[in-house]
Amino acid sequence: MITGFYFSSSSKVWDDPQWVFGIEEIGYDGWEISADGNYRLDDPLKRNRICEVLESTGLGVTVHAPYGDLNLASINYPIWRESIRQVCLCIEHAADITDRVTIHPGYLSPLSKLDPSRAWLLQKDALKEIGTVAQEHGVLACLENMISIKEFLCRDPGELFGMIEGIEGIGITIDLGHANTTGTVKEFLKHLPSADHLHIHDNHGGSDEHLPLQKGTIDWTMVSKAIVGKYQGIVVVEGRDLKEAEESLTVVRGWN
């Protein structure tokens, strides 16, 4: 059963949080905070501003951890350690407002392409550390499938679920927009019962456009039936602005 529709927009990370009031006015149940830019939760002033806005709404909250310039699979040790540190800090500061934090997997750098198995193991080790911190703070850190850039890890269900196998505190975010760029929507739909969190948006299959639902090439009739029948949890609509957020909400309200 779907427990709520939330909205998230990474394109808004430099905007004042006042725009968030519009999420509730449109009719969404919650906001997924893209914790970067003006929304970094490890910055006390920015976090206080976010909390002030949230306290004036009835919105639920989930969080997307920062990922810009970070790489949890980096074989450059200082970069790897800093990437883990920033994700863990986000989880720690998110813990009193949510129990779900989405994280991105790492990617292969020109150097790590020479030893991809090492990068895989470093990603696994990073997840173990992150999972421990998540458990300590009552949060599930959900690893997300990636878009069709060959350097990214976790672009297909086998690799995504294999990456988290045996690691406590780590769950799965399935992103169906990302899956459309890799031609794996149907494969990921089979795994919906095992998903802990869900992102939806549209595109034409070539790039991560974050279009409103029904503005790209995803078969939303097929997808909606699978979500309604197989998935339990929050559905996050990812988009660019409130106008497009409203367009997508009109679509999901028609699901039954």
HELIX and SHEET records of a PDB file:
HELIX    1   1 SER A   10  LYS A   12  5                                   3    
HELIX    2   2 PRO A   17  VAL A   20  5                                   4    
HELIX    3   3 PHE A   21  ILE A   26  1                                   6    
HELIX    4   4 GLY A   37  TYR A   39  5                                   3    
HELIX    5   5 PRO A   44  GLU A   55  1                                  12    
HELIX    6   6 TYR A   77  ALA A   94  1                                  18    
HELIX    7   7 SER A  112  LEU A  114  5                                   3    
HELIX    8   8 PRO A  116  GLU A  136  1                                  21    
HELIX    9   9 PRO A  157  ILE A  164  1                                   8    
HELIX   10  10 LEU A  176  THR A  181  1                                   6    
HELIX   11  11 VAL A  185  LEU A  189  1                                   5    
HELIX   12  12 LEU A  192  SER A  194  5                                   3    
HELIX   13  13 TRP A  220  LYS A  230  1                                  11    
HELIX   14  14 LEU A  242  VAL A  252  1                                  11    
SHEET    1   A 9 ILE A   2  SER A   8  0                                        
SHEET    2   A 9 GLY A  30  SER A  34  1                                        
SHEET    3   A 9 GLY A  60  HIS A  64  1                                        
SHEET    4   A 9 ARG A 100  ILE A 103  1                                        
SHEET    5   A 9 LEU A 140  GLU A 144  1                                        
SHEET    6   A 9 ILE A 170  ASP A 175  1                                        
SHEET    7   A 9 HIS A 197  ILE A 200  1                                        
SHEET    8   A 9 GLY A 233  GLU A 238  1                                        
SHEET    9   A 9 ILE A   2  SER A   8  1                                        
END                                                                             
